Amino acid sequence: SAEWARESEDAMLFHPVEFYQHLLASAPLPTKALTQGLIWGAGDLAAQSREGSGEAPALRRTASFFATGVGSGALWTTYYDAADAL
């Protein structure tokens, strides 16, 4: 509903930590996987800027790092959840 979307938008903008905790509780695997992808993608962008070639970032390369991060995030989340259950 429109009201839920508005509340979610307000929570995301004004209480990002609480919103993230809500996402972790309601959808842990996709939240952790996407977080890992964002970290990998941001790390690649930082590395490209550090290389100092003066060219625009190679977005295909960054997308590849993002996808690898999402995949590894999903795998590690599943692994640690299984290990914790033992």
C-alpha positions as CSV (number, residue, x, y, z in Angstrom):
1,S,0.0,0.0,0.0
2,A,1.0,3.6,-0.4
3,E,1.1,4.2,3.4
4,W,3.5,1.3,3.9
5,A,5.8,2.6,1.1
6,R,5.8,6.1,2.7
7,E,6.6,4.6,6.2
8,S,9.4,2.5,4.7
9,E,10.8,5.5,2.8
10,D,10.7,7.7,6.0
11,A,12.4,4.9,8.0
12,M,15.1,4.5,5.4
13,L,15.8,8.2,5.2
14,F,15.6,9.1,8.8
15,H,16.5,5.9,10.6
16,P,18.9,4.0,8.3
17,V,20.3,1.7,11.0
18,E,16.9,0.7,12.2
19,F,15.8,0.2,8.6
20,Y,18.8,-2.0,8.0
21,Q,18.1,-4.0,11.1
22,H,14.6,-4.5,10.0
23,L,15.8,-5.8,6.6
24,L,18.2,-8.1,8.4
25,A,15.4,-9.5,10.5
26,S,12.8,-9.8,7.7
27,A,15.1,-10.9,4.8
28,P,18.6,-11.8,6.1
29,L,20.0,-13.7,3.1
30,P,19.3,-11.1,0.4
31,T,20.2,-8.2,2.8
32,K,23.6,-9.7,3.6
33,A,24.3,-10.7,0.0
34,L,23.5,-7.3,-1.3
35,T,25.4,-5.6,1.5
36,Q,28.4,-7.7,0.5
37,G,28.0,-6.8,-3.2
38,L,27.8,-3.1,-2.3
39,I,31.0,-3.4,-0.3
40,W,32.8,-5.2,-3.1
41,G,31.6,-2.7,-5.7
42,A,32.6,0.3,-3.5
43,G,36.0,-1.3,-2.9
44,D,36.5,-1.7,-6.6
45,L,35.5,2.0,-7.3
46,A,37.9,3.1,-4.6
47,A,40.7,1.0,-6.1
48,Q,40.0,2.4,-9.6
49,S,40.1,6.0,-8.3
50,R,43.4,5.1,-6.5
51,E,44.9,3.8,-9.7
52,G,44.7,7.4,-10.9
53,S,44.4,6.8,-14.6
54,G,42.1,9.8,-15.0
55,E,39.6,7.8,-17.0
56,A,36.0,7.2,-16.0
57,P,35.5,4.1,-13.8
58,A,35.2,0.8,-15.6
59,L,31.6,0.1,-14.6
60,R,31.6,-3.4,-16.2
61,R,34.5,-4.3,-13.9
62,T,32.6,-2.8,-10.9
63,A,29.5,-4.7,-11.9
64,S,31.6,-7.9,-11.9
65,F,32.9,-7.2,-8.5
66,F,29.4,-6.4,-7.2
67,A,28.1,-9.7,-8.6
68,T,31.0,-11.6,-7.1
69,G,30.3,-9.9,-3.8
70,V,26.6,-10.8,-3.9
71,G,27.4,-14.5,-4.7
72,S,30.1,-14.7,-2.0
73,G,27.8,-12.9,0.5
74,A,25.0,-15.5,-0.1
75,L,27.4,-18.4,0.2
76,W,29.1,-17.2,3.3
77,T,25.8,-16.3,4.9
78,T,24.5,-19.8,4.2
79,Y,27.7,-21.4,5.5
80,Y,27.8,-19.4,8.8
81,D,24.1,-20.0,9.3
82,A,24.7,-23.8,8.9
83,A,27.8,-23.7,11.1
84,D,25.9,-21.8,13.8
85,A,23.1,-24.4,13.7
86,L,25.6,-27.2,14.6
